[in-house]
Amino acid sequence: MDEKFDCIIVGAGVAGLAAAMTLARNNMKFLLIEKGEFPGSKNVSGGVLWGSDLAKLVPNYWEEDAGWDRFINHRRLTFMDDQSTFSVDFKSSHFNQTPYTGVVVLRSKFDRWLAEKVEEAIAESDYAMDSFIATNILVEEVLMEDGKAVGIRTGEEKFYADSVIIAEGVNNLLTRQVGLQDSYVPADHMLTGIKEIIRFDQNVLEDRFQLNGRSGMSNEFVGFATDGVEGGGFLYTNKDTLSLGLVLGLKDLREKGKKPYDILNTFKKHPVISDMIQGGEVVEYSAHIVSSGDKRVMPKKLHTHGLVVCGEAANLLMNAGKAIQGMDYAMRSGILAAETIVENKKTDDFSESAMKKYQNRLDDSYVMKDINNFQDAVHLLHDPVMTQKIPNLICDFGRNFFSIKNEPTKKAREMMSDSIKEHASYWELLKLGVKGGKAL
């Protein structure tokens, strides 16, 4: 492999595979390097892939049984105290339309399937014998010459290319090596995600969560789920399993001296959650570091001479309250990175100004527009009032509102007033309302 590639992609996650597919479809010669035994083998995450970019990469993917588990047509946001839940629940047949606006994926399975699709695209390209997906290889260094990325080093071997796409994931060592990310990222802006995969008989799962065919549900939790630690909970229905877990602030965990798995066990013992998971068998446990969605943790810039950064390596993630978005951002950024390489190849210009086109494309996309527009919402979600007092207040109101007693019933406004006095104050709600108005 002494011949130079048009591009080397580091990391075969969602971002790297999206970039590879785009390059293959545009007859580019590339090398995609993955440190795992196969794409997805090192990936313990999963969840909902939002948007329609998957349909652009794999047209009519919904006609295949492989790769994805379910489409989402049922959304639920749940506020919790120690005994109760109050949910905002939405289900619509509009979400049954293809291409789906959200599909549940388990990354170990999804990434491997998408890699097979990339292999098919390579086989149909002009470089069927010259483009590769190479696994079980750890990239130790991006080769830099006079400030330009010219390739990568793995062990004693060096591979050269006109351009490099870093899609290495959240542990962005190479991004730091080339000087785009600070060597130290404060824990204030990072979370740990912990998750269990719980298996059921498929009929039991579908009956319990009212699923029909390949339909699925996503559920986010705020309040008691995290036992007073910054963060939230989630539940997604897979084909014959469900994913149940938490995302927890690293700094808050450390300061409160709590352990993620202990909090997860407490979450599972909540009467509502225990009903949901009754009879299931835990078949997998995993943990993963993720960004909080605060753009202050993003690299200083996402490009330099001959190189761009995308996906989790760029800390492209956001939770503004209605969904955790990360895989869709990774996919779109991988596509935009590859499109930039394709365009620059036409003029053989991979200078810093030419690679900045990727940054411009990303800034013009929904990814950065959403990240920029909803930073206030990200900060609001981490406010202790929002994560502790509000869920308690809402559940207290719900408990009073839905209780029928043999005594005079208070008006709903009186019940709400009682709950506010018990768990918060009108001043706190006023401040939260002002923040919420600006954020959303």
LUMROLO-891677 format. One line per 3 residues: their letters; for each residue y, x negated, z of C-alpha. Coordinates in pm, 1 decimal. Example, Ala and Ser with C-alpha at 12.3 -4.5 7.8 and 13.67 -1.06 7.14 Angstrom:
as = -450.0 -1230.0 780.0 ~ -106.0 -1367.0 714.0
//
This chain:
mde = 0.0 0.0 0.0 ~ 246.0 -271.4 -89.1 ~ 436.8 -37.8 -319.6
kfd = 746.1 122.2 -169.2 ~ 753.2 492.7 -88.7 ~ 1039.2 730.1 -157.0
cii = 1013.7 838.7 205.1 ~ 816.1 775.6 523.0 ~ 791.7 1062.6 771.3
vga = 706.7 981.4 1132.1 ~ 532.1 1273.0 1303.8 ~ 317.9 1554.4 1163.6
gva = 452.1 1838.6 1375.4 ~ 631.3 2140.3 1232.9 ~ 937.9 1939.4 1123.5
gla = 738.6 1655.3 966.1 ~ 499.3 1887.6 783.8 ~ 786.4 2102.8 653.6
aam = 953.0 1787.5 520.8 ~ 626.4 1667.7 365.1 ~ 565.1 1999.7 192.4
tla = 916.5 1995.8 48.9 ~ 876.9 1637.4 -75.7 ~ 537.4 1709.8 -231.5
rnn = 672.5 2013.9 -414.7 ~ 951.3 1795.0 -554.2 ~ 719.2 1519.4 -681.0
mkf = 823.3 1259.5 -427.9 ~ 601.8 971.3 -318.5 ~ 577.0 971.1 59.0
lli = 376.5 864.2 360.4 ~ 340.4 1101.5 656.3 ~ 223.6 920.2 969.8
ekg = 73.3 1097.0 1271.3 ~ -42.4 925.0 1590.4 ~ -305.2 1191.5 1665.5
efp = -656.2 1215.2 1527.5 ~ -530.8 1498.9 1307.4 ~ -201.6 1691.1 1286.0
gsk = -189.2 1912.2 1593.4 ~ -442.8 1715.5 1797.0 ~ -169.7 1587.5 2029.7
nvs = 28.2 1909.6 2032.1 ~ -31.1 2130.4 2333.9 ~ 253.3 2374.3 2269.3
ggv = 254.9 2707.6 2094.5 ~ 447.1 3030.3 2092.7 ~ 636.6 3229.3 1834.5
lwg = 752.6 3080.6 1506.1 ~ 1054.0 3293.7 1418.6 ~ 1212.2 3353.4 1078.4
sdl = 1080.5 3347.3 722.7 ~ 1077.1 2974.6 637.2 ~ 697.4 2966.2 667.7
akl = 678.5 3205.1 372.4 ~ 884.6 2957.2 168.6 ~ 643.8 2675.1 249.2
vpn = 323.6 2880.5 217.7 ~ 388.0 3193.0 7.6 ~ 176.5 3491.1 114.7
ywe = 43.4 3307.0 419.4 ~ -17.0 3648.1 580.0 ~ -302.1 3706.6 335.4
eda = -493.3 3422.1 499.9 ~ -684.9 3449.7 824.9 ~ -625.2 3086.1 923.4
gwd = -327.6 2907.8 1076.6 ~ -151.7 3187.3 1263.6 ~ -278.5 3434.4 1522.4
rfi = -60.4 3745.2 1528.4 ~ 273.8 3879.0 1408.2 ~ 525.4 4004.1 1662.9
nhr = 625.4 4369.7 1651.3 ~ 667.9 4418.0 2025.8 ~ 937.0 4237.7 2229.3
rlt = 987.0 4259.8 2602.7 ~ 1236.2 4104.6 2847.2 ~ 1131.0 4141.4 3209.8
fmd = 1333.1 4095.4 3530.1 ~ 1120.9 4021.6 3838.0 ~ 1145.7 4020.7 4215.0
dqs = 851.3 3942.2 4443.2 ~ 685.8 4283.6 4397.9 ~ 842.6 4459.1 4101.8
tfs = 943.6 4422.1 3738.2 ~ 1207.3 4600.3 3529.2 ~ 1169.3 4551.9 3153.7
vdf = 1375.0 4599.0 2841.4 ~ 1104.8 4693.3 2591.5 ~ 1132.6 4721.7 2213.5
kss = 862.2 4790.6 1955.7 ~ 916.3 4877.2 1590.4 ~ 708.9 4925.0 1276.7
hfn = 995.9 4755.0 1092.4 ~ 846.7 4427.5 1217.2 ~ 519.7 4509.7 1039.1
qtp = 680.4 4419.3 705.4 ~ 589.3 4093.0 533.3 ~ 704.2 3821.4 544.2
ytg = 692.7 3864.1 919.5 ~ 998.5 3772.4 1125.3 ~ 784.1 3615.3 1396.0
vvv = 425.3 3490.3 1413.4 ~ 234.2 3363.3 1715.6 ~ 81.6 3020.6 1662.6
lrs = -125.6 2775.1 1862.8 ~ 1.3 2442.1 1743.4 ~ -329.3 2252.4 1748.1
kfd = -461.8 2505.5 1496.6 ~ -139.7 2578.3 1309.1 ~ -38.8 2215.9 1246.0
rwl = -382.8 2128.4 1112.1 ~ -375.4 2428.2 877.6 ~ -25.1 2347.3 753.4
aek = -132.3 1985.1 695.0 ~ -412.5 2113.7 471.7 ~ -151.9 2304.7 271.7
vee = 51.1 1984.4 238.6 ~ -261.1 1806.1 110.3 ~ -299.6 2078.3 -152.9
aia = 64.1 2033.5 -257.1 ~ 13.4 1655.7 -280.7 ~ -291.6 1708.0 -503.6
esd = -79.5 1919.6 -739.8 ~ 208.4 1668.0 -751.6 ~ 264.8 1368.4 -981.5
yam = 175.2 1137.9 -691.0 ~ -162.9 1281.1 -596.2 ~ -301.0 928.0 -557.2
dsf = 9.8 773.1 -403.2 ~ 122.1 1012.4 -128.0 ~ -71.9 1021.6 197.7
iat = -108.6 1181.6 539.0 ~ -218.7 893.7 762.6 ~ -351.1 980.4 1111.2
nil = -445.5 781.2 1421.3 ~ -149.0 550.0 1361.0 ~ 125.3 477.9 1614.1
vee = 461.4 379.3 1466.3 ~ 604.0 112.5 1694.7 ~ 928.4 35.0 1515.9
vlm = 1162.6 148.1 1242.8 ~ 1237.9 -155.4 1029.5 ~ 1611.9 -211.7 1001.1
edg = 1783.2 -458.7 764.9 ~ 2160.6 -493.7 777.3 ~ 2189.0 -158.1 951.1
kav = 1966.9 22.2 699.1 ~ 1626.7 176.5 769.6 ~ 1383.7 25.4 518.9
gir = 1044.9 125.4 656.7 ~ 824.8 123.0 965.1 ~ 595.1 -112.3 1153.8
tge = 262.7 -18.4 1304.3 ~ 84.7 -306.8 1472.9 ~ 96.6 -598.5 1232.3
ekf = 138.1 -377.1 925.3 ~ 468.3 -287.7 765.4 ~ 535.0 -7.4 520.7
yad = 854.7 20.2 320.0 ~ 1048.1 315.7 182.1 ~ 1388.1 416.0 49.2
svi = 1426.3 652.2 342.7 ~ 1275.9 743.9 678.4 ~ 1254.7 1085.6 844.0
iae = 1202.4 1070.2 1220.9 ~ 1017.0 1379.0 1342.8 ~ 850.2 1215.3 1640.5
gvn = 901.9 1493.4 1894.2 ~ 1090.8 1512.6 2221.0 ~ 984.3 1165.8 2341.5
nll = 1221.8 1019.2 2085.2 ~ 1162.8 645.9 2130.9 ~ 1233.1 559.7 1767.2
trq = 1554.6 763.3 1767.5 ~ 1667.8 548.9 2060.0 ~ 1547.8 229.2 1894.1
vgl = 1772.8 285.1 1591.9 ~ 2068.2 357.5 1821.7 ~ 2115.6 730.7 1756.5
qds = 2009.1 848.4 2102.2 ~ 2123.5 716.0 2439.2 ~ 1855.1 507.6 2606.0
yvp = 1864.4 739.7 2907.6 ~ 1867.1 1119.3 2886.7 ~ 1964.1 1287.8 3217.0
adh = 1697.8 1520.0 3359.7 ~ 1976.4 1779.1 3403.2 ~ 1927.0 1881.6 3040.8
mlt = 1546.3 1867.2 3019.7 ~ 1277.1 2116.2 3117.5 ~ 904.4 2097.1 3164.7
gik = 696.1 2365.4 2998.6 ~ 359.3 2445.6 3157.7 ~ 111.8 2686.3 3006.5
eii = -236.4 2828.2 3046.3 ~ -443.1 2973.5 2764.9 ~ -641.1 3268.0 2902.9
rfd = -930.6 3407.0 2700.5 ~ -1034.3 3772.1 2679.3 ~ -1273.1 3979.8 2479.2
qnv = -1055.6 4059.4 2177.2 ~ -1098.4 4437.1 2218.5 ~ -993.2 4412.4 2584.2
led = -683.9 4212.4 2489.9 ~ -584.5 4457.5 2217.7 ~ -638.3 4761.7 2438.3
rfq = -449.0 4611.1 2732.9 ~ -142.1 4516.8 2528.1 ~ -159.2 4803.9 2274.1
lng = -216.8 4575.3 1977.3 ~ -325.9 4701.4 1637.4 ~ -485.9 4469.1 1383.0
rsg = -287.2 4142.2 1379.3 ~ 12.3 4281.9 1570.8 ~ 123.6 4098.3 1883.9
msn = 365.8 4097.1 2175.2 ~ 604.5 3842.1 2323.4 ~ 733.7 3877.3 2678.7
efv = 999.5 3667.2 2853.7 ~ 1044.1 3676.4 3232.9 ~ 1352.1 3610.8 3447.5
gfa = 1365.7 3588.2 3826.2 ~ 1070.1 3555.5 4064.4 ~ 860.6 3396.4 3786.8
tdg = 1008.6 3054.1 3866.6 ~ 1009.6 3083.5 4249.4 ~ 1379.8 3000.2 4273.9
veg = 1370.5 2708.0 4029.2 ~ 1592.1 2706.3 3720.0 ~ 1399.8 2839.3 3418.8
ggf = 1192.3 3135.3 3306.2 ~ 846.5 3260.0 3218.4 ~ 671.5 3370.1 2900.0
lyt = 363.1 3548.9 2772.2 ~ 242.0 3563.2 2412.0 ~ -65.7 3739.9 2280.1
nkd = -284.0 3521.3 2058.5 ~ -586.3 3641.4 1860.6 ~ -832.5 3656.6 2150.6
tls = -631.8 3474.9 2417.7 ~ -288.5 3493.0 2570.6 ~ -47.4 3211.4 2649.6
lgl = 109.6 3241.1 2993.6 ~ 353.8 2986.2 3126.2 ~ 689.6 2870.1 3255.0
vlg = 976.8 2645.5 3155.9 ~ 1131.1 2476.6 3459.7 ~ 1433.8 2253.3 3509.1
lkd = 1326.2 1896.2 3590.7 ~ 1628.5 1827.7 3808.5 ~ 1588.3 2151.3 4003.4
lre = 1215.8 2087.4 4053.4 ~ 1289.9 1744.3 4195.6 ~ 1571.6 1861.5 4422.6
kgk = 1367.8 2152.7 4561.6 ~ 1050.3 1947.5 4597.3 ~ 834.0 2198.2 4412.8
kpy = 540.1 2138.4 4178.9 ~ 510.2 2319.4 3843.5 ~ 145.4 2416.6 3885.7
dil = 210.8 2567.1 4231.1 ~ 489.1 2779.5 4083.8 ~ 260.6 2888.4 3799.3
ntf = -6.5 2995.5 4049.0 ~ 253.9 3198.0 4241.9 ~ 366.1 3358.0 3913.9
kkh = 5.7 3453.7 3831.9 ~ -37.5 3619.2 4171.7 ~ 257.2 3854.1 4115.9
pvi = 109.2 4207.7 4117.1 ~ 229.9 4284.6 3764.4 ~ 111.3 3954.4 3616.1
sdm = -223.3 3969.0 3796.8 ~ -283.3 4309.4 3635.9 ~ -203.8 4163.9 3293.6
iqg = -443.4 3871.3 3322.6 ~ -722.8 4039.2 3520.7 ~ -1066.2 3950.5 3382.5
gev = -938.3 3663.1 3169.0 ~ -1080.4 3310.8 3169.7 ~ -848.7 3009.7 3178.1
vey = -968.9 2781.4 2897.9 ~ -675.9 2540.2 2868.0 ~ -387.5 2403.6 3074.0
sah = -107.6 2193.5 2929.4 ~ 241.3 2062.3 3003.0 ~ 519.5 1953.6 2769.9
ivs = 877.3 1827.3 2808.8 ~ 1137.5 2032.7 2619.6 ~ 1513.1 2036.7 2584.5
sgd = 1714.2 2297.0 2774.5 ~ 1909.0 2380.8 2459.5 ~ 2223.2 2215.1 2589.7
krv = 2364.8 2031.8 2289.0 ~ 2494.8 1753.4 2513.3 ~ 2141.5 1613.6 2509.2
mpk = 2132.0 1589.3 2128.4 ~ 2156.4 1246.8 1962.0 ~ 2511.9 1128.5 1890.5
klh = 2442.4 1188.8 1523.1 ~ 2130.9 1274.7 1325.2 ~ 2164.2 1027.7 1039.6
thg = 2226.8 666.8 956.7 ~ 2180.7 443.0 652.5 ~ 1838.7 535.8 508.9
lvv = 1732.7 761.9 797.2 ~ 1758.5 1114.8 938.2 ~ 1626.6 1279.0 1256.5
cge = 1491.3 1633.3 1276.5 ~ 1298.2 1875.5 1495.9 ~ 1241.2 1808.3 1864.1
aan = 1347.2 1445.7 1817.9 ~ 1694.1 1588.8 1754.4 ~ 1655.8 1823.7 2055.3
llm = 1696.9 2125.5 1831.1 ~ 1604.3 2406.0 2069.3 ~ 1780.3 2705.6 2216.1
nag = 1716.0 2992.9 2451.6 ~ 2011.5 3230.6 2446.9 ~ 1825.7 3507.0 2626.9
kai = 1640.9 3696.6 2357.7 ~ 1396.2 3427.9 2238.9 ~ 1299.8 3064.9 2279.5
qgm = 1374.0 2906.2 1944.1 ~ 1243.3 2561.8 1860.3 ~ 970.8 2572.2 1597.6
dya = 1191.2 2760.6 1351.8 ~ 1468.2 2504.8 1405.4 ~ 1218.1 2223.3 1349.8
mrs = 1090.2 2379.1 1028.9 ~ 1436.5 2439.1 885.1 ~ 1557.1 2090.0 979.4
gil = 1249.0 1934.0 817.2 ~ 1313.9 2125.6 496.3 ~ 1683.2 2025.4 494.8
aae = 1597.8 1660.3 563.9 ~ 1356.1 1650.9 270.7 ~ 1599.2 1830.2 39.7
tiv = 1856.5 1563.3 120.3 ~ 1607.5 1285.9 34.4 ~ 1521.2 1457.8 -293.9
enk = 1889.2 1485.7 -388.5 ~ 1966.1 1125.6 -291.8 ~ 1670.1 996.9 -491.8
ktd = 1834.8 1122.6 -809.8 ~ 2120.3 874.2 -763.4 ~ 1915.0 619.4 -567.5
dfs = 2177.6 640.1 -294.1 ~ 2053.3 636.2 65.3 ~ 2372.4 508.5 222.3
esa = 2501.2 653.8 547.1 ~ 2744.6 877.4 360.5 ~ 2464.8 1002.2 136.5
mkk = 2236.2 1072.0 434.6 ~ 2519.6 1257.8 605.7 ~ 2449.4 1538.6 358.3
yqn = 2159.1 1627.0 586.8 ~ 2392.8 1660.2 883.8 ~ 2624.6 1874.0 672.5
rld = 2336.5 2093.9 558.7 ~ 2220.3 2135.5 916.7 ~ 2572.7 2216.5 1038.7
dsy = 2601.3 2482.9 767.2 ~ 2262.9 2634.3 856.1 ~ 2189.6 2898.6 1116.8
vmk = 2041.5 2625.5 1337.2 ~ 2362.1 2447.6 1436.4 ~ 2573.4 2759.6 1401.1
din = 2359.1 2930.2 1662.8 ~ 2342.6 2623.1 1886.8 ~ 2722.1 2589.8 1873.8
nfq = 2798.4 2960.7 1905.2 ~ 2566.6 3030.4 2198.2 ~ 2616.7 2730.7 2425.7
dav = 2788.7 2957.2 2677.3 ~ 2480.4 3182.4 2675.4 ~ 2255.0 2881.2 2737.7
hll = 2465.9 2781.7 3039.3 ~ 2479.1 3142.2 3161.6 ~ 2099.9 3169.1 3163.7
hdp = 2081.0 2870.5 3399.0 ~ 2330.1 3022.0 3645.2 ~ 2153.3 3094.5 3978.3
vmt = 2318.4 3437.2 3991.5 ~ 2154.8 3524.4 3659.9 ~ 1812.6 3385.0 3746.2
qki = 1787.3 3504.6 4107.7 ~ 2036.5 3767.4 4226.3 ~ 2048.2 3977.2 3908.5
pnl = 1668.0 4021.3 3876.9 ~ 1649.9 4118.7 4246.1 ~ 1936.6 4364.5 4203.6
icd = 1784.6 4523.3 3891.6 ~ 1439.9 4558.2 4046.7 ~ 1586.3 4704.3 4364.9
fgr = 1776.9 4962.0 4161.1 ~ 1465.9 5043.8 3957.1 ~ 1258.0 5089.6 4270.7
nff = 1511.6 5336.5 4413.5 ~ 1574.6 5515.3 4084.4 ~ 1208.5 5581.2 4009.4
sik = 1105.0 5670.9 4366.9 ~ 1067.9 6041.7 4437.2 ~ 1098.6 6130.6 4806.3
nep = 1115.5 6450.5 5008.5 ~ 1480.7 6399.0 5084.7 ~ 1814.3 6439.4 4904.5
tkk = 1834.2 6208.7 4599.8 ~ 2135.3 5985.9 4557.0 ~ 2325.6 5968.2 4232.1
are = 2233.5 5670.6 4015.6 ~ 2577.1 5514.5 4068.1 ~ 2524.5 5527.7 4444.8
mms = 2184.2 5361.5 4406.0 ~ 2339.6 5088.7 4192.8 ~ 2618.6 5039.4 4446.9
dsi = 2362.6 5003.2 4726.5 ~ 2165.4 4746.3 4523.4 ~ 2478.6 4545.5 4444.8
keh = 2574.4 4535.0 4813.5 ~ 2220.4 4429.0 4903.9 ~ 2175.5 4147.8 4653.8
asy = 2513.5 4039.0 4513.7 ~ 2877.1 4145.1 4508.5 ~ 3108.0 4318.7 4268.2
wel = 3304.3 3995.5 4236.2 ~ 2993.8 3805.8 4127.1 ~ 2910.5 4077.4 3874.6
lkl = 3265.5 4074.3 3742.9 ~ 3254.4 3698.5 3688.7 ~ 2910.6 3729.7 3528.3
gvk = 3036.7 4008.3 3302.2 ~ 3328.5 3796.1 3183.9 ~ 3094.4 3502.4 3117.7
ggk = 2848.1 3730.3 2942.4 ~ 3118.8 3877.4 2722.0 ~ 3222.9 3530.6 2608.3
al = 2864.8 3409.9 2570.7 ~ 2720.2 3696.3 2370.5
//
